[in-house]
Amino acid sequence: MGFGTTGKVTGFASPAQGYEENSIDLNTELIKHPASTFLFRLASTDMEKLGLPNGAILVVDRSITPVKNHFAVLRHEGQFLCRLMEVHNGKKVFTNGSIEITPIPDETEVIGVVTACIQKFNNDLSH
């Protein structure tokens, strides 16, 4: 509860009162290798089947080599893509969750591994 000018207790206590030391630092929570990490906004509906919505902010770490079941950001034919790495018939492939899986050519560059996905809700909370 707050204190009025008379020194009497007024109003309601802050919901965060008593939790001041337990604040969440998103840099600490989401970024393990700051020098090799960047944010990437997903601008495609390609990955929605796998739970990554259009407009999501992806935390991408360039220092991690993707392995099976990692989401990765790729540069393919001048465009950036996000795909899930899988292994089919002993070969690494990247998929968007569709039934058809096409191996990514050798000239495709793996930029980094997605370590987190931040999704903002489209609710207008300004009122």
QUIRAHU-V299388 format. One record per residue. N is the residue number from 1. RES is the residue in one letter. OMEGA is omega in radians with two decimals (NA if undefined). Layout:
n=N res=RES omega=OMEGA
n=N res=RES omega=OMEGA
//
This chain:
n=1 res=M omega=3.13
n=2 res=G omega=3.12
n=3 res=F omega=3.07
n=4 res=G omega=-3.12
n=5 res=T omega=3.13
n=6 res=T omega=-3.12
n=7 res=G omega=3.11
n=8 res=K omega=3.11
n=9 res=V omega=3.13
n=10 res=T omega=3.01
n=11 res=G omega=-3.09
n=12 res=F omega=3.09
n=13 res=A omega=3.07
n=14 res=S omega=3.10
n=15 res=P omega=-3.13
n=16 res=A omega=-3.10
n=17 res=Q omega=-3.12
n=18 res=G omega=-3.12
n=19 res=Y omega=-3.06
n=20 res=E omega=-3.09
n=21 res=E omega=-3.10
n=22 res=N omega=-3.12
n=23 res=S omega=-3.13
n=24 res=I omega=3.08
n=25 res=D omega=-3.08
n=26 res=L omega=3.08
n=27 res=N omega=3.14
n=28 res=T omega=-3.10
n=29 res=E omega=-2.95
n=30 res=L omega=-3.03
n=31 res=I omega=-3.14
n=32 res=K omega=-3.12
n=33 res=H omega=-3.03
n=34 res=P omega=-3.09
n=35 res=A omega=-3.09
n=36 res=S omega=-3.08
n=37 res=T omega=3.06
n=38 res=F omega=3.11
n=39 res=L omega=-3.08
n=40 res=F omega=3.11
n=41 res=R omega=3.12
n=42 res=L omega=-3.10
n=43 res=A omega=-3.09
n=44 res=S omega=3.05
n=45 res=T omega=-3.08
n=46 res=D omega=-3.01
n=47 res=M omega=-3.10
n=48 res=E omega=3.11
n=49 res=K omega=-3.11
n=50 res=L omega=3.02
n=51 res=G omega=3.10
n=52 res=L omega=-3.04
n=53 res=P omega=3.04
n=54 res=N omega=-3.14
n=55 res=G omega=3.14
n=56 res=A omega=3.06
n=57 res=I omega=-3.11
n=58 res=L omega=3.02
n=59 res=V omega=-3.02
n=60 res=V omega=-3.14
n=61 res=D omega=-3.12
n=62 res=R omega=-3.06
n=63 res=S omega=-3.10
n=64 res=I omega=3.05
n=65 res=T omega=-3.09
n=66 res=P omega=3.02
n=67 res=V omega=-3.10
n=68 res=K omega=3.12
n=69 res=N omega=2.99
n=70 res=H omega=2.93
n=71 res=F omega=-3.13
n=72 res=A omega=3.00
n=73 res=V omega=-3.08
n=74 res=L omega=2.94
n=75 res=R omega=-3.07
n=76 res=H omega=3.14
n=77 res=E omega=3.08
n=78 res=G omega=3.13
n=79 res=Q omega=3.06
n=80 res=F omega=3.13
n=81 res=L omega=2.96
n=82 res=C omega=-3.12
n=83 res=R omega=3.06
n=84 res=L omega=3.11
n=85 res=M omega=3.08
n=86 res=E omega=3.07
n=87 res=V omega=3.11
n=88 res=H omega=-3.13
n=89 res=N omega=3.10
n=90 res=G omega=-3.13
n=91 res=K omega=3.05
n=92 res=K omega=3.05
n=93 res=V omega=3.10
n=94 res=F omega=-3.05
n=95 res=T omega=3.02
n=96 res=N omega=3.11
n=97 res=G omega=3.10
n=98 res=S omega=-3.12
n=99 res=I omega=3.14
n=100 res=E omega=3.14
n=101 res=I omega=-3.13
n=102 res=T omega=3.08
n=103 res=P omega=3.11
n=104 res=I omega=-3.13
n=105 res=P omega=-3.12
n=106 res=D omega=-3.10
n=107 res=E omega=3.07
n=108 res=T omega=-3.10
n=109 res=E omega=3.01
n=110 res=V omega=-3.09
n=111 res=I omega=-3.13
n=112 res=G omega=-3.11
n=113 res=V omega=3.09
n=114 res=V omega=-3.13
n=115 res=T omega=3.12
n=116 res=A omega=3.11
n=117 res=C omega=3.11
n=118 res=I omega=-3.13
n=119 res=Q omega=3.05
n=120 res=K omega=3.07
n=121 res=F omega=-3.10
n=122 res=N omega=3.13
n=123 res=N omega=3.06
n=124 res=D omega=-3.07
n=125 res=L omega=-3.07
n=126 res=S omega=3.11
n=127 res=H omega=NA
//
